[in-house]
Amino acid sequence: PSASGSGGPESAPEPFVLLHTFGLMGRSDDIRRVLLRLCAELKQRFNIYVDLPDTLREVAGALPRFLAHAALFGKVVFILDGLDRAEMHGLELHDYLPAALPLAVRVIVSSAGCKALNDAKDQLSKLAKVVQLPPLGHQERVGVLNSSLATVAGGQIHVNEMLEGLVAKEDAGSPLYLVAAVNEIKARVRDNGDAYAAADDANGFPDTLPDLFASVFERLERRYGTTLVAEATTLMAASRGGLREDEVLWLLQQTTSLQNMPSSEWESLRTELEPYCWPVERLPGDPVLCFFQGQLAAAGMRRYANTAAERRGQHLRLCSMFSDPSLEPTHRGVWEVLWNMLKGEAWHGLRCHLTDPRVHALLWNEDTQVDLANLWEALVKGEISAANARSTKRVPGLDGAMVPPPRVPPRRRRDLVAEYDRLAETTPPSPDGVLTPDVYRELMADFLAWSNQPGEASFVLRMLSEAKGDAADLAAVSVNFKLGRCLGRQGLHLEAEETLRRALAAEQLLVGAETPMVAEIVTEICKVKLDEGDLEMAGQLAAHSVSVWEAAEAAGYEEADVNTIVVALVRLAEICDELNRTTAAEAAYERSLERLR
């Protein structure tokens, strides 16, 4: 905090703004991925000791905990913008945003109206303040236009005098309408150099935003031709996160009627489209052209690719470009392939990629794991859709009559996992030798466990465990630890404890009795005992876990940090509470607080 004047009081620290806007091109609208990212952001900003969710099911309930911890260290303003455009996946607002918020947290939710918000208003009517945001008023519209046109034509355009008709348009209360109108005025001044003629044109703009977008496309078509505008617009709109200039040019030149098009034509059209795209400096990674509003992209698709077949065609063109074997595999490139296969309903190709261990290894990280889970869900549904489509066709029978084809059942998730497992066996190790067939399998098991599929994860881990047999090595310890954890989540407590104790014995034999892995295994056995209702044994294991973590800290293990030890102490305190051992619980809580100081 900075001081206000010499010797003056310190100003209050600025609140931390936690923000997500839904409905933006190139950004995820999956509420679960958004919540996971917000938790990670709070954890990093406030050094919160709570771990990020272990499974997809836990994502929704995690945010309240992270907000509560963040509120201990500072004020937080949490903003969810455009909730009506979110993909909710069955979640309600109260699932991730409780009615009782910490005093240091303020929440702002904006929406054009949707079920989630209407339900929330009913539940929070006494706690939440509902503010209706009307369209921009006359003076606000004038202010937006004045600030946007101040440097156009040397400041010759005076809104109150020259743009009265535009200000009064039906949709002029929408900021996006004004953005599009300003871009059109600038284009006319640039082309003709006549500010007064541009103002007259602006007063004749269509009243509604969809019609204004249509007039934008009509102007571009007159200047560049329908084919060039249609191809460039739909290709950019079909991409997941935008396209580089050279990628758009290459795709355009694959179109028969545009093969001899001078590159200057595309460069000129690019300058017309740039005002509707994200500024390059605000995008991570490659400098791409990406529409910042889905409404313009949707308008382009409706105008130039109105049928499902046309849209699929553009998605498959992008898929073909990004899957060129000569290209170096990148995170962006692989995601574009998967996204466009999904949208192009290329289920066979999507299956081949998702069951490719190299693709999975490239994408398996905290930022994309939710998207990976969504792709697997879409693939399973796509396999069912493809099987249903096959069953409706007719093929020549033995007597020449048209008959239904032999029924081929759709692949289930376990079939796909087994296909991945077979491919992992023949996939060559990575150049650095880190990724081997067994590691590829373990990565798949990690993903399945995270995405609430402990049965499928156990299927993979069992095969790994059986392949290792009685071998006592660190890889076997890791596999048996994960297998025991998955078995515990399925309620198979006896087998889970047996597997975990086997991993514990091997770790103690190979490394020692006071390592982070020993503490992790003991903690999992503690959870199994809690699920069984054996609180006495769970308390002993929780205390042993704390002592092992503290010994690992003294030995210099990086994993044994303050946050980890605090979590172990809090778990011990909670179990002591359940056992009505108040003194022991208070002692554990006090030790955890001392660690946090």
Secondary structure in CASP SS format (residue, H / E / C, confidence):
PFRMAT SS
TARGET T0000
AUTHOR 0000-0000-0000
METHOD secondary structure of the structure
MODEL  1
P C 1.00
S C 1.00
A E 1.00
S C 1.00
G C 1.00
S C 1.00
G C 1.00
G C 1.00
P C 1.00
E E 1.00
S C 1.00
A C 1.00
P C 1.00
E C 1.00
P C 1.00
F E 1.00
V E 1.00
L E 1.00
L E 1.00
H E 1.00
T E 1.00
F C 1.00
G C 1.00
L C 1.00
M C 1.00
G C 1.00
R C 1.00
S C 1.00
D C 1.00
D E 1.00
I H 1.00
R H 1.00
R H 1.00
V H 1.00
L H 1.00
L H 1.00
R H 1.00
L H 1.00
C H 1.00
A H 1.00
E H 1.00
L H 1.00
K H 1.00
Q H 1.00
R H 1.00
F H 1.00
N C 1.00
I C 1.00
Y C 1.00
V C 1.00
D C 1.00
L C 1.00
P C 1.00
D C 1.00
T C 1.00
L H 1.00
R H 1.00
E H 1.00
V H 1.00
A H 1.00
G H 1.00
A H 1.00
L H 1.00
P H 1.00
R H 1.00
F H 1.00
L H 1.00
A H 1.00
H H 1.00
A H 1.00
A H 1.00
L C 1.00
F C 1.00
G C 1.00
K C 1.00
V E 1.00
V E 1.00
F E 1.00
I E 1.00
L E 1.00
D E 1.00
G C 1.00
L H 1.00
D H 1.00
R H 1.00
A C 1.00
E E 1.00
M C 1.00
H C 1.00
G C 1.00
L C 1.00
E C 1.00
L H 1.00
H H 1.00
D H 1.00
Y H 1.00
L C 1.00
P C 1.00
A C 1.00
A C 1.00
L C 1.00
P C 1.00
L C 1.00
A C 1.00
V E 1.00
R E 1.00
V E 1.00
I E 1.00
V E 1.00
S E 1.00
S C 1.00
A C 1.00
G C 1.00
C C 1.00
K H 1.00
A H 1.00
L H 1.00
N H 1.00
D H 1.00
A H 1.00
K H 1.00
D H 1.00
Q H 1.00
L C 1.00
S C 1.00
K C 1.00
L C 1.00
A C 1.00
K C 1.00
V C 1.00
V C 1.00
Q C 1.00
L C 1.00
P C 1.00
P C 1.00
L C 1.00
G C 1.00
H H 1.00
Q H 1.00
E H 1.00
R H 1.00
V H 1.00
G H 1.00
V H 1.00
L H 1.00
N H 1.00
S H 1.00
S H 1.00
L H 1.00
A C 1.00
T C 1.00
V H 1.00
A H 1.00
G H 1.00
G H 1.00
Q C 1.00
I C 1.00
H C 1.00
V H 1.00
N H 1.00
E H 1.00
M H 1.00
L C 1.00
E H 1.00
G H 1.00
L H 1.00
V H 1.00
A C 1.00
K C 1.00
E C 1.00
D C 1.00
A C 1.00
G C 1.00
S C 1.00
P H 1.00
L H 1.00
Y H 1.00
L H 1.00
V H 1.00
A H 1.00
A H 1.00
V H 1.00
N H 1.00
E H 1.00
I H 1.00
K H 1.00
A H 1.00
R H 1.00
V H 1.00
R H 1.00
D H 1.00
N H 1.00
G C 1.00
D C 1.00
A H 1.00
Y H 1.00
A H 1.00
A H 1.00
A H 1.00
D H 1.00
D H 1.00
A H 1.00
N H 1.00
G C 1.00
F C 1.00
P C 1.00
D C 1.00
T C 1.00
L H 1.00
P H 1.00
D H 1.00
L H 1.00
F H 1.00
A H 1.00
S H 1.00
V H 1.00
F H 1.00
E H 1.00
R H 1.00
L H 1.00
E H 1.00
R H 1.00
R H 1.00
Y H 1.00
G C 1.00
T H 1.00
T H 1.00
L H 1.00
V H 1.00
A H 1.00
E H 1.00
A H 1.00
T H 1.00
T H 1.00
L H 1.00
M H 1.00
A H 1.00
A H 1.00
S C 1.00
R C 1.00
G C 1.00
G C 1.00
L E 1.00
R C 1.00
E H 1.00
D H 1.00
E H 1.00
V H 1.00
L H 1.00
W H 1.00
L H 1.00
L H 1.00
Q H 1.00
Q C 1.00
T C 1.00
T H 1.00
S H 1.00
L H 1.00
Q C 1.00
N C 1.00
M C 1.00
P C 1.00
S H 1.00
S H 1.00
E H 1.00
W H 1.00
E H 1.00
S H 1.00
L H 1.00
R H 1.00
T H 1.00
E H 1.00
L H 1.00
E H 1.00
P H 1.00
Y H 1.00
C E 1.00
W C 1.00
P C 1.00
V H 1.00
E H 1.00
R H 1.00
L C 1.00
P C 1.00
G C 1.00
D C 1.00
P C 1.00
V C 1.00
L E 1.00
C C 1.00
F E 1.00
F C 1.00
Q C 1.00
G H 1.00
Q H 1.00
L H 1.00
A H 1.00
A H 1.00
A H 1.00
G H 1.00
M H 1.00
R H 1.00
R H 1.00
Y H 1.00
A C 1.00
N C 1.00
T C 1.00
A H 1.00
A H 1.00
E H 1.00
R H 1.00
R H 1.00
G H 1.00
Q H 1.00
H H 1.00
L H 1.00
R H 1.00
L H 1.00
C H 1.00
S H 1.00
M H 1.00
F H 1.00
S C 1.00
D C 1.00
P C 1.00
S C 1.00
L C 1.00
E C 1.00
P C 1.00
T C 1.00
H H 1.00
R H 1.00
G H 1.00
V H 1.00
W H 1.00
E H 1.00
V H 1.00
L H 1.00
W H 1.00
N H 1.00
M H 1.00
L H 1.00
K H 1.00
G C 1.00
E C 1.00
A C 1.00
W H 1.00
H H 1.00
G H 1.00
L H 1.00
R H 1.00
C H 1.00
H H 1.00
L H 1.00
T C 1.00
D C 1.00
P H 1.00
R H 1.00
V H 1.00
H H 1.00
A H 1.00
L H 1.00
L H 1.00
W C 1.00
N C 1.00
E C 1.00
D C 1.00
T C 1.00
Q H 1.00
V H 1.00
D H 1.00
L H 1.00
A H 1.00
N H 1.00
L H 1.00
W H 1.00
E H 1.00
A H 1.00
L H 1.00
V H 1.00
K H 1.00
G H 1.00
E H 1.00
I H 1.00
S H 1.00
A H 1.00
A H 1.00
N H 1.00
A H 1.00
R H 1.00
S H 1.00
T H 1.00
K C 1.00
R C 1.00
V E 1.00
P E 1.00
G C 1.00
L C 1.00
D C 1.00
G C 1.00
A C 1.00
M E 1.00
V E 1.00
P C 1.00
P C 1.00
P C 1.00
R C 1.00
V C 1.00
P C 1.00
P C 1.00
R C 1.00
R C 1.00
R H 1.00
R H 1.00
D H 1.00
L H 1.00
V H 1.00
A H 1.00
E H 1.00
Y H 1.00
D H 1.00
R H 1.00
L H 1.00
A H 1.00
E H 1.00
T H 1.00
T C 1.00
P C 1.00
P C 1.00
S C 1.00
P C 1.00
D C 1.00
G C 1.00
V C 1.00
L C 1.00
T C 1.00
P H 1.00
D H 1.00
V H 1.00
Y H 1.00
R H 1.00
E H 1.00
L H 1.00
M H 1.00
A H 1.00
D H 1.00
F H 1.00
L H 1.00
A H 1.00
W H 1.00
S C 1.00
N C 1.00
Q C 1.00
P H 1.00
G H 1.00
E H 1.00
A H 1.00
S H 1.00
F H 1.00
V H 1.00
L H 1.00
R H 1.00
M H 1.00
L H 1.00
S H 1.00
E H 1.00
A H 1.00
K H 1.00
G C 1.00
D C 1.00
A C 1.00
A C 1.00
D C 1.00
L H 1.00
A H 1.00
A H 1.00
V H 1.00
S H 1.00
V H 1.00
N H 1.00
F H 1.00
K H 1.00
L H 1.00
G H 1.00
R H 1.00
C H 1.00
L H 1.00
G H 1.00
R H 1.00
Q C 1.00
G C 1.00
L C 1.00
H H 1.00
L H 1.00
E H 1.00
A H 1.00
E H 1.00
E H 1.00
T H 1.00
L H 1.00
R H 1.00
R H 1.00
A H 1.00
L H 1.00
A H 1.00
A H 1.00
E H 1.00
Q H 1.00
L H 1.00
L H 1.00
V C 1.00
G C 1.00
A C 1.00
E C 1.00
T C 1.00
P H 1.00
M H 1.00
V H 1.00
A H 1.00
E H 1.00
I H 1.00
V H 1.00
T H 1.00
E H 1.00
I H 1.00
C H 1.00
K H 1.00
V H 1.00
K H 1.00
L H 1.00
D H 1.00
E H 1.00
G C 1.00
D C 1.00
L H 1.00
E H 1.00
M H 1.00
A H 1.00
G H 1.00
Q H 1.00
L H 1.00
A H 1.00
A H 1.00
H H 1.00
S H 1.00
V H 1.00
S H 1.00
V H 1.00
W H 1.00
E H 1.00
A H 1.00
A H 1.00
E H 1.00
A H 1.00
A C 1.00
G C 1.00
Y C 1.00
E C 1.00
E C 1.00
A C 1.00
D C 1.00
V H 1.00
N H 1.00
T H 1.00
I H 1.00
V H 1.00
V H 1.00
A H 1.00
L H 1.00
V H 1.00
R H 1.00
L H 1.00
A H 1.00
E H 1.00
I H 1.00
C H 1.00
D H 1.00
E H 1.00
L C 1.00
N C 1.00
R C 1.00
T H 1.00
T H 1.00
A H 1.00
A H 1.00
E H 1.00
A H 1.00
A H 1.00
Y H 1.00
E H 1.00
R H 1.00
S H 1.00
L H 1.00
E H 1.00
R H 1.00
L H 1.00
R C 1.00
END
